[in-house]
Amino acid sequence: MLTPDDIASYLSQYGGTQGIDAMQPRFPRWIRHLGEFGVADVPLTLGSASARHIDRMALQVSTNPAAKLRAHDARDTQPEIRPYKGRSV
């Protein structure tokens, strides 16, 4: 079972601890979300289903507008969230 410590450990590979500390209250909700998509037991390795979900959720809570756009685009790589729509021009 995925734990908040697993998420913190995964994110610490790519970000600073201050940002991770700010996100930690959201981790239980993220774990429930992952469970709804059946990916709660997937190891957190780059490119795994759970890692893609966590990357998208971390981008969504970012204050950087470019990160929010990347989070929106990341949904296209997760058909269980929504079918691929592509970037509108």
N, C-alpha and C positions, 0 to 999 in steps of 0.2 A: 504494500500500500504506500502510495506517495505521501510524504509528510511535508510540512512547511520548511523543515530544515533541508529537504531534498531540493526544493525550489530555490531557497536562498543559496545553497551550494552551487547549483547550476547557474544562477544569475551572477554569482560572484566571479565566474570565469570571464564575464563580459562587461561588468559594470562595477562602479564603486560601492562600498558598503553603505554610504549615506543614502544613496538612492534605494538600495535594497531594504534598508531599515524602514524607509518611508512606505515601501510597498508591502511589508510583512503583514499588516492587518488584513490585507486582501487575500492572502494565501489560502486560508480555509475556504473562501468562496471559490477561488480558482480550482482548488482540489475537487470541490463539489461539481463544478462545471466540467472538469476533465472526466469525472465519473459518469456524468450524463452522456458523454460521447464514448464511453467505454475505453478510455485511454489512461486511467488512473494507475495502472500497474506497469505501464511502458517505462523502461529506463530512460532517464533524462540524458540522452546523447544528442548532439547536434543533428538535426534533421528528423528525429523521431517525432511521432505524432504529438506526444505530450510536450516536447520541446517547442514545436511549431506553435502550439496553442499558448504556451507560456510566453514565448517571444511576442506573439500578437497582443496578449493581455498586458504585458509590460509596456509595449509601445502605446497602447491605448491610454494608459494612465500618465504618459509622459506629458510634460508641459510644452514640448517642442512640436510646433505645427507640422514639421516634416515627418516626425515620428508618427503622428496620428495618421497622416496620409499613407505611410508605409504599412501601418496596422490595417487600414482599410483595404489596401491592395493585397495584404497577406491573406485576407479571407478567401481570395480566389484560389489559394493553394490548399484550402480546407473545404472540400465539397460537402463534408458533413454539416458545415455551418450554413453554407449556401452554395448553390450550383455556380459554376464559373460564369461570370458575366462579362469579363474583359473590361479594359479601360475604355471609358467613353471619350470620344474626341469632340 
